[in-house]
Amino acid sequence: MSKHHHNLRSQAGHGQPYGVITRGTTGINRLRRCDRWTRHNARVISLLREGTPLALDVGYGASHTTTCEWAGWLRRINPNVEVVGLEINPERVLPPRDGVRFELGGFELAGYQPQLVRAFNVLRQYDVAEVPDVWRTVTSKLAPGGLFIEGTCDELGRRSTWVLLDATGPQTLTLSWDPFDISTPSDLAERLPKALIHRNVPGEPIHDFLRDADSAWEHAAGWEPHGPRVRWRHAREALARDWPITPVRRRLSDNTVTVDWAAVAPKGESLH
């Protein structure tokens, strides 16, 4: 199998980076929706606001761009946040830039014990059977109270989803999208994290959630003259009557919803 093929299986030897070389495609502001969410997430703020915390961006790809952008957002929380990008491909290890270091490493975290880890558009290229081991490996190496953000998005970053994990396992699933880019919330199904993308079938919780999100969106159609952001705000309020959704305390430029992982987790399968 080509190293650039989907559903790659990782290999890890003693002292070797854990993971496989993926395509490495990236782009300016591709991860902006997750960046904005991270900047305002209460758990992330609490974790990073004091001292000199460490954040690792695993599998940043062929360019420094999204890692340096992430550093800028995190340093709005605390200007002393240390950011390191890790890449399993030695040819992609870059010189330091904008206060960010780039080093060889993968999901073993190169010996670090960070407060925050991000891996975006990496596991989507792995075999789904790899996900539990990667999640366990990363969360076992976090600093006390540490967090792991694992997600995926489209090529332009208009549709994005991610899972927030801590040492006990996955905590929440977030869907975030350009308000003008989709017809229904379920249009994000093709960008679900690897752990869920094959579970969007009748009888699975994630399928039920997307179905109910579409229904709430349809019932909020009367708000469409006010724009898709206002319409989604009312749809999300309706959805929250039946699903454990994180309340939104500020006005958002993105259409976003965060739901407890336990409510959408795959049936009959432990992912941690």
N, C-alpha and C positions, 0 to 999 in steps of 0.2 A: 504494500500500500504506500502510496506517495506520502511524504511527510506533510503535504499540503491538503490532504484529503480530510473530509469530515470524519467524525467518529474515531479519532486517533486514540491509541492506548499508550499510557505513559509508562516509562521505565525509570526506576530509581535505584542506584547503587550506593554503596557506602561512600559518603563524602561527595556524591554527585548531585547536581541539581535535579529536583523532582519535577518531571513534566515532559512535554514534547514540544518541538518547534512547530509553531502554527504560522498562519499566513502573515501576521504582523501588520495588517492594514489598519490605518488610523486616519485621523483628519482633524483639522482645527475645530474646536468646540464640539466634537462628536459626543462627548460625555457630559455636556453642559447640564442636562436635566438632573442627572445624579449628583453632579457637583453642587448645584443649587440646593438640592434636597439635603445633601450631607452637611452643607454649611449651616443649615437651620435645624438639623435634627438634635433633639434635646440630649440624647445619649451621647452623641458624638461631641457636642459642645462640652458636656460635663467631663468627658474623657480627655479632651485636648486642651482645655482652657488654662491649665496650670503647668508649670515646669517646662521641660523640653521634651515633649512627646515625640514618638517616632511613628511615621506612617510609611508603609511600603506599597508600591504599585507593582503588582506582579504581572508580567507579560505585557509590558507597555507597547511592544511592537517595534516597528521600523522607524519610529520618530519619537523625539522627546516631547512632542506637543501636548498630548493630553496629560502627561505626568506633571509638566510645568504648570499647566492650567490648574490642575488639582491642587498643587502646592499653593498657588495664589489664593484659592478659595479657603483652604485650611488655615492659611496664615491670617485670614480675617478673623478667625476664632482666637488664634494665638500666633503672634509673629515669630515665635521661637520653635514652631513645629519643624522637625527635621524630616525631610522627604527623601526616600531612596527608591529608585526604579530598579526592578530586577528583571532580567531577561535570560532565558535559557540558551538563546543563540548568541555565542560569543561575538559574532560579527555585528550584533546590534548594541553592544555595550558602548555607550557614548561617554565623551568627556563631561565633567560637571557643567551645569548650565543653570542660570537663574537660581542659584542656591540649592539645586537638586543634584544628588549623586546618582550615578548609574552603575550597576554592578551585575556580575554573573550570578544567577540564582533562579529558583523556581518556587514551587509550593513548600519546599523545606524551609524557606525564608532565609536562606544563607546564614543561618546561625543567629539571626536577630530575634528579639522578643518584643515586637511592636505593640503599640496601643491600637493601631488601625491598619488594616490591610484591605486593598481593593484589587480585584481581578475582574476585568471586563472584556467580554468577547474572547475569552480563552476557553472555558469549559464547553462552550457551545460547539467547539470543534473536536471534543473528546467523545469517547463512548460513554453512554449514560451510566454504565456500571462503574465508571471511574469517579463519579461525583461524590459518593459517600466517603471514600478514602481521602479525596482531596479536602473535603470539608473538615473531616476529623483531623487531618494532618495540620492544616492551617490553624484551626481553632485551638489545638493542643499547644501551639507555640506562641499564642498571644500573651501579652502582659496581663496581669490581673485586671479584669473588667474590660478587656480588649474586645474589639469588634472586627468583623470581616464582612465586606460588601462584595457580593458575587453576582454579576449580571451580564446583560447583553443588550444590544441596540442595533438599529439598522445603520446603513452606511453613512447617512447624514445626521444621525442622532435625533431623528424626529419621533421615533418610537423606541421606548426604552423600558426595561424591566430589571429588577434586581431583588436579591434576597439579603436581608441583614441577619448575620449569625453572631452568636457569642459562644463561650466555652460549653454551654449546654446544648447548642444546636441552633437550627434556624428559628428566627423570631418573627419576622414579618416578610411579606412580599409587597413590593411597590410597583405599580404601573404608572408610567408618566409619558405624556405625548404632546406633540404640537396640537393645539386646539383646532387648527384648520386642516389637519392632515388625515383625519380618519372620518369614516361615516358612523361607526359604532365602536364602543370600547373593545368588543371582541376582535376587532381588526388587529389588536396587539398580540393575538394568539401565536402568530408565527415568530414573535420575538420573545416568547416566554423563556425563562432560564432553562437550562438543559434538564434539570430535575423535573420540570413540569411540561415541557413542550409536547411530549408524546402522551401526556395524560389528559389532554383536552378532548375527551370523548365522553359520551353520555354515561352517567353513573359515577364519574369522578368529581370531587369537590371543585377543582379549578374550572371544570366545564360549567358546573352549577353557578359559580361566581360570575363568570363571564356572561352567562345567560341572564342572570339577574341584573348585571350592570347594563346590558343592552336594554332590558325591560325598563329600568329606571331612566335611562337616556330617552327612550321613546316616550315615556310618560311625562318627561320634562320638555317635550317639544314646544309647548306654549311659550317657553322662555327663549326660543331660538332668535326672535327679533333683537334680543339684547346681546346676542353673540354666544359662541360655543363655550366660553369660560363661565358665563352666568348660567347657561343651561346645565353644564356639568356640575356646577356647585349645587344646584337643586337636585340633580340626579344623585349625586353623592350623598346628600342628606337623606334621600329616600332609601338608598342602598344601605345606609348605616342602621336602618331600622331592623334589618335582618342579618347583618354581617358585622363582625367586630372590626370596625374601621377606625383608624387613628384620626381623631379630630384635627381639623386644619385651623390654625389660629391666625393665619396671615393671608393676605391676598396673593395669589399665585399667578405667574405668567404661563405656567404649564397646567394642563389638565392632569391631575395626579390623584391616586388613591393608594393608601397603605392599609393592608389587611393582615390580621394575625395569621402566621404561617399555619398554625394548627387547624384553621378553618379551611385551608385550601391544600393541605398536604396530600400526597398520593395515598390512596387507600391501601392498607395492608403492607406498607413498606416503611421501614425505618431508614431515614437518610442521615442518621447521626448515631 
